[in-house]
């Protein structure tokens, strides 16, 4: 279960969340635009956004024409995000964090947080689903390839924007449970599945 950030923690996260929203505008995904920032206190360590990799752009691939999830009703609400060929924001930020020299990362990465922002049609989306963490690939990367302490998402509680935080292993576990819960009805509806 994620924890809700206290007021003083929210004031530290908010500037990084605004940066994540700005970064999300760089996304070329036709479904949703995400931005992510890895930070420790006021210091930004890395950032990322979801985008088509350059090598696929070079051969003419784009989300609008090649996304395997577009127009498939069963693949809504995060189901099938593992089929997505774009680099996800969380994955991009984790990769950029790994590119930092070890002497810069040492000592701060284990205390660092990642905040994630989502846009749809270039407008902020709240909540982005802190209770429904969906992308197991990103969660697995964060849990196994980084030492990030927690992943933070905006949520709405009693009409007010708050932030919820998952520990990195909890984030991965929750994403697997949600994947199972969301895929089970889709798979059981397939012909021949009994």
C-alpha positions as YAML, in Angstrom:
chain: A
units: angstrom
residues:
- id: 1
  name: UNK
  ca: [0.00, 0.00, 0.00]
- id: 2
  name: UNK
  ca: [1.49, 3.38, -0.93]
- id: 3
  name: UNK
  ca: [2.02, 5.99, 1.71]
- id: 4
  name: UNK
  ca: [0.68, 9.52, 1.33]
- id: 5
  name: UNK
  ca: [3.40, 12.16, 1.53]
- id: 6
  name: UNK
  ca: [3.38, 14.64, 4.40]
- id: 7
  name: UNK
  ca: [3.10, 18.37, 3.69]
- id: 8
  name: UNK
  ca: [6.85, 19.05, 3.93]
- id: 9
  name: UNK
  ca: [7.57, 16.13, 1.59]
- id: 10
  name: UNK
  ca: [4.99, 17.40, -0.92]
- id: 11
  name: UNK
  ca: [6.73, 20.77, -1.02]
- id: 12
  name: UNK
  ca: [9.97, 18.98, -2.03]
- id: 13
  name: UNK
  ca: [8.23, 16.88, -4.69]
- id: 14
  name: UNK
  ca: [6.10, 19.60, -6.30]
- id: 15
  name: UNK
  ca: [8.87, 21.41, -8.26]
- id: 16
  name: UNK
  ca: [10.11, 18.07, -9.63]
- id: 17
  name: UNK
  ca: [6.54, 17.08, -10.51]
- id: 18
  name: UNK
  ca: [6.15, 20.33, -12.48]
- id: 19
  name: UNK
  ca: [9.38, 19.52, -14.32]
- id: 20
  name: UNK
  ca: [8.01, 16.03, -15.09]
- id: 21
  name: UNK
  ca: [4.87, 17.63, -16.55]
- id: 22
  name: UNK
  ca: [7.03, 19.88, -18.76]
- id: 23
  name: UNK
  ca: [9.17, 16.93, -19.86]
- id: 24
  name: UNK
  ca: [6.06, 14.91, -20.73]
- id: 25
  name: UNK
  ca: [5.28, 17.50, -23.42]
- id: 26
  name: UNK
  ca: [8.27, 16.14, -25.37]
- id: 27
  name: UNK
  ca: [6.57, 12.76, -25.75]
- id: 28
  name: UNK
  ca: [5.59, 11.55, -29.21]
- id: 29
  name: UNK
  ca: [3.19, 8.89, -27.92]
- id: 30
  name: UNK
  ca: [-0.31, 9.23, -29.33]
- id: 31
  name: UNK
  ca: [-2.01, 7.59, -26.32]
- id: 32
  name: UNK
  ca: [-0.53, 9.36, -23.28]
- id: 33
  name: UNK
  ca: [2.46, 11.50, -22.47]
- id: 34
  name: UNK
  ca: [4.56, 10.69, -19.40]
- id: 35
  name: UNK
  ca: [7.47, 12.48, -17.76]
- id: 36
  name: UNK
  ca: [9.65, 11.24, -14.90]
- id: 37
  name: UNK
  ca: [12.25, 12.95, -12.72]
- id: 38
  name: UNK
  ca: [14.69, 11.25, -10.35]
- id: 39
  name: UNK
  ca: [15.66, 13.62, -7.55]
- id: 40
  name: UNK
  ca: [17.18, 13.90, -4.11]
- id: 41
  name: UNK
  ca: [15.85, 16.85, -2.11]
- id: 42
  name: UNK
  ca: [16.15, 19.88, -4.43]
- id: 43
  name: UNK
  ca: [18.68, 18.21, -6.73]
- id: 44
  name: UNK
  ca: [17.52, 16.67, -10.00]
- id: 45
  name: UNK
  ca: [19.56, 13.60, -10.90]
- id: 46
  name: UNK
  ca: [17.88, 12.36, -14.10]
- id: 47
  name: UNK
  ca: [14.78, 12.78, -16.23]
- id: 48
  name: UNK
  ca: [12.92, 10.89, -18.89]
- id: 49
  name: UNK
  ca: [9.83, 10.90, -21.11]
- id: 50
  name: UNK
  ca: [8.07, 8.29, -23.23]
- id: 51
  name: UNK
  ca: [9.15, 8.35, -26.85]
- id: 52
  name: UNK
  ca: [9.77, 6.26, -29.93]
- id: 53
  name: UNK
  ca: [13.45, 5.23, -30.06]
- id: 54
  name: UNK
  ca: [15.49, 7.00, -32.74]
- id: 55
  name: UNK
  ca: [16.31, 3.75, -34.58]
- id: 56
  name: UNK
  ca: [12.57, 3.10, -35.09]
- id: 57
  name: UNK
  ca: [11.93, 6.70, -36.15]
- id: 58
  name: UNK
  ca: [14.63, 6.27, -38.79]
- id: 59
  name: UNK
  ca: [12.60, 3.50, -40.44]
- id: 60
  name: UNK
  ca: [9.36, 5.47, -40.23]
- id: 61
  name: UNK
  ca: [7.76, 3.94, -37.16]
- id: 62
  name: UNK
  ca: [5.43, 6.14, -35.14]
- id: 63
  name: UNK
  ca: [2.88, 5.56, -32.39]
- id: 64
  name: UNK
  ca: [-0.09, 6.60, -34.50]
- id: 65
  name: UNK
  ca: [0.65, 4.10, -37.25]
- id: 66
  name: UNK
  ca: [2.42, 1.20, -35.50]
- id: 67
  name: UNK
  ca: [1.13, 0.98, -31.91]
- id: 68
  name: UNK
  ca: [-0.09, -2.61, -31.35]
- id: 69
  name: UNK
  ca: [-2.52, -1.41, -28.65]
- id: 70
  name: UNK
  ca: [-4.37, 1.32, -30.54]
- id: 71
  name: UNK
  ca: [-7.97, 0.48, -31.28]
- id: 72
  name: UNK
  ca: [-7.95, -2.80, -29.33]
- id: 73
  name: UNK
  ca: [-10.67, -2.40, -26.70]
- id: 74
  name: UNK
  ca: [-9.27, -5.17, -24.45]
- id: 75
  name: UNK
  ca: [-5.96, -3.32, -24.18]
- id: 76
  name: UNK
  ca: [-7.22, -0.29, -22.24]
- id: 77
  name: UNK
  ca: [-6.40, 0.86, -18.74]
- id: 78
  name: UNK
  ca: [-2.78, -0.22, -18.91]
- id: 79
  name: UNK
  ca: [-3.46, -3.77, -20.11]
- id: 80
  name: UNK
  ca: [-0.83, -4.62, -22.69]
- id: 81
  name: UNK
  ca: [1.54, -1.77, -21.83]
- id: 82
  name: UNK
  ca: [4.30, -4.40, -22.12]
- id: 83
  name: UNK
  ca: [3.52, -4.53, -25.86]
- id: 84
  name: UNK
  ca: [4.41, -0.87, -26.23]
- id: 85
  name: UNK
  ca: [7.55, -0.26, -28.27]
- id: 86
  name: UNK
  ca: [8.22, 3.25, -26.97]
- id: 87
  name: UNK
  ca: [10.78, 3.90, -24.28]
- id: 88
  name: UNK
  ca: [8.72, 4.66, -21.18]
- id: 89
  name: UNK
  ca: [9.43, 7.74, -19.07]
- id: 90
  name: UNK
  ca: [10.41, 5.75, -15.98]
- id: 91
  name: UNK
  ca: [12.69, 3.53, -18.06]
- id: 92
  name: UNK
  ca: [14.24, 6.58, -19.76]
- id: 93
  name: UNK
  ca: [14.89, 8.29, -16.40]
- id: 94
  name: UNK
  ca: [16.42, 5.09, -14.95]
- id: 95
  name: UNK
  ca: [18.67, 4.75, -18.02]
- id: 96
  name: UNK
  ca: [19.75, 8.39, -17.73]
- id: 97
  name: UNK
  ca: [20.45, 7.91, -14.01]
- id: 98
  name: UNK
  ca: [22.69, 4.95, -14.85]
- id: 99
  name: UNK
  ca: [24.70, 7.17, -17.23]
- id: 100
  name: UNK
  ca: [25.76, 9.46, -14.38]
- id: 101
  name: UNK
  ca: [29.29, 8.95, -13.07]
- id: 102
  name: UNK
  ca: [29.39, 6.61, -10.07]
- id: 103
  name: UNK
  ca: [30.90, 9.32, -7.83]
- id: 104
  name: UNK
  ca: [27.82, 11.51, -8.44]
- id: 105
  name: UNK
  ca: [25.33, 8.67, -7.83]
- id: 106
  name: UNK
  ca: [27.12, 7.20, -4.83]
- id: 107
  name: UNK
  ca: [25.37, 8.06, -1.61]
- id: 108
  name: UNK
  ca: [22.36, 9.83, -3.16]
- id: 109
  name: UNK
  ca: [20.74, 7.21, -5.40]
- id: 110
  name: UNK
  ca: [19.60, 5.13, -2.38]
- id: 111
  name: UNK
  ca: [17.93, 8.24, -0.95]
- id: 112
  name: UNK
  ca: [16.49, 9.41, -4.27]
- id: 113
  name: UNK
  ca: [12.86, 9.39, -5.41]
- id: 114
  name: UNK
  ca: [11.27, 9.29, -8.86]
- id: 115
  name: UNK
  ca: [8.15, 11.33, -9.55]
- id: 116
  name: UNK
  ca: [5.96, 10.48, -12.54]
- id: 117
  name: UNK
  ca: [3.51, 12.80, -14.33]
- id: 118
  name: UNK
  ca: [0.94, 11.94, -16.99]
- id: 119
  name: UNK
  ca: [-0.70, 14.01, -19.71]
- id: 120
  name: UNK
  ca: [-3.47, 13.02, -22.09]
- id: 121
  name: UNK
  ca: [-3.86, 15.24, -25.14]
- id: 122
  name: UNK
  ca: [-1.27, 17.54, -23.56]
- id: 123
  name: UNK
  ca: [-3.41, 18.08, -20.40]
- id: 124
  name: UNK
  ca: [-2.56, 16.90, -16.89]
- id: 125
  name: UNK
  ca: [-4.32, 13.72, -15.76]
- id: 126
  name: UNK
  ca: [-5.06, 13.21, -12.06]
- id: 127
  name: UNK
  ca: [-4.83, 10.72, -10.52]
- id: 128
  name: UNK
  ca: [-2.55, 8.70, -12.74]
- id: 129
  name: UNK
  ca: [-3.33, 5.55, -10.84]
- id: 130
  name: UNK
  ca: [-1.05, 5.19, -7.86]
- id: 131
  name: UNK
  ca: [-3.36, 2.38, -6.79]
- id: 132
  name: UNK
  ca: [-3.07, 0.74, -10.22]
- id: 133
  name: UNK
  ca: [0.61, 0.65, -11.07]
- id: 134
  name: UNK
  ca: [0.63, -0.97, -14.49]
- id: 135
  name: UNK
  ca: [3.91, -1.25, -16.35]
- id: 136
  name: UNK
  ca: [5.77, -4.26, -15.03]
- id: 137
  name: UNK
  ca: [8.73, -3.63, -17.35]
- id: 138
  name: UNK
  ca: [9.39, -0.20, -15.81]
- id: 139
  name: UNK
  ca: [8.77, -1.47, -12.29]
- id: 140
  name: UNK
  ca: [11.15, -4.40, -12.85]
- id: 141
  name: UNK
  ca: [13.85, -2.07, -14.16]
- id: 142
  name: UNK
  ca: [13.50, 0.29, -11.20]
- id: 143
  name: UNK
  ca: [13.47, -2.58, -8.66]
- id: 144
  name: UNK
  ca: [16.38, -4.52, -10.14]
- id: 145
  name: UNK
  ca: [18.62, -1.97, -11.83]
- id: 146
  name: UNK
  ca: [18.44, 1.08, -9.58]
- id: 147
  name: UNK
  ca: [18.68, 1.88, -5.90]
- id: 148
  name: UNK
  ca: [15.91, 4.52, -6.06]
- id: 149
  name: UNK
  ca: [14.17, 4.62, -2.69]
- id: 150
  name: UNK
  ca: [10.61, 5.34, -3.84]
- id: 151
  name: UNK
  ca: [8.37, 6.14, -6.80]
- id: 152
  name: UNK
  ca: [5.91, 9.01, -6.35]
- id: 153
  name: UNK
  ca: [2.60, 9.59, -8.16]
- id: 154
  name: UNK
  ca: [0.00, 12.35, -7.83]
- id: 155
  name: UNK
  ca: [-3.37, 11.28, -6.46]
- id: 156
  name: UNK
  ca: [-6.53, 13.11, -5.47]
- id: 157
  name: UNK
  ca: [-7.74, 12.76, -1.88]
- id: 158
  name: UNK
  ca: [-10.88, 14.64, -0.79]
- id: 159
  name: UNK
  ca: [-10.65, 16.83, -3.90]
- id: 160
  name: UNK
  ca: [-7.06, 17.87, -3.18]
- id: 161
  name: UNK
  ca: [-3.94, 16.83, -5.07]
- id: 162
  name: UNK
  ca: [-1.60, 14.77, -2.91]
- id: 163
  name: UNK
  ca: [1.30, 12.45, -3.65]
- id: 164
  name: UNK
  ca: [1.51, 8.72, -2.95]
- id: 165
  name: UNK
  ca: [4.85, 6.93, -2.70]
- id: 166
  name: UNK
  ca: [5.78, 3.29, -3.24]
- id: 167
  name: UNK
  ca: [9.05, 1.68, -2.21]
- id: 168
  name: UNK
  ca: [10.79, 0.35, -5.32]
- id: 169
  name: UNK
  ca: [10.20, -3.34, -4.50]
- id: 170
  name: UNK
  ca: [6.57, -2.64, -3.48]
- id: 171
  name: UNK
  ca: [6.16, -0.80, -6.80]
- id: 172
  name: UNK
  ca: [7.30, -3.90, -8.69]
- id: 173
  name: UNK
  ca: [5.13, -6.28, -6.65]
- id: 174
  name: UNK
  ca: [2.05, -4.08, -7.05]
- id: 175
  name: UNK
  ca: [2.57, -3.83, -10.80]
- id: 176
  name: UNK
  ca: [2.71, -7.64, -11.10]
- id: 177
  name: UNK
  ca: [-0.48, -8.07, -9.06]
- id: 178
  name: UNK
  ca: [-2.24, -5.44, -11.18]
- id: 179
  name: UNK
  ca: [-0.98, -7.03, -14.38]
- id: 180
  name: UNK
  ca: [-2.41, -10.36, -13.28]
- id: 181
  name: UNK
  ca: [-5.74, -8.83, -12.24]
- id: 182
  name: UNK
  ca: [-6.10, -6.87, -15.49]
- id: 183
  name: UNK
  ca: [-4.89, -9.57, -17.89]
- id: 184
  name: UNK
  ca: [-6.86, -12.48, -16.37]
- id: 185
  name: UNK
  ca: [-10.28, -11.33, -17.72]
- id: 186
  name: UNK
  ca: [-8.76, -10.49, -21.12]
- id: 187
  name: UNK
  ca: [-7.09, -13.88, -21.45]
- id: 188
  name: UNK
  ca: [-10.09, -15.83, -20.17]
- id: 189
  name: UNK
  ca: [-12.26, -14.22, -22.87]
- id: 190
  name: UNK
  ca: [-10.05, -15.60, -25.66]
- id: 191
  name: UNK
  ca: [-11.43, -18.49, -27.73]
- id: 192
  name: UNK
  ca: [-10.27, -21.85, -26.44]
- id: 193
  name: UNK
  ca: [-9.36, -20.63, -22.96]
- id: 194
  name: UNK
  ca: [-11.20, -22.60, -20.31]
...
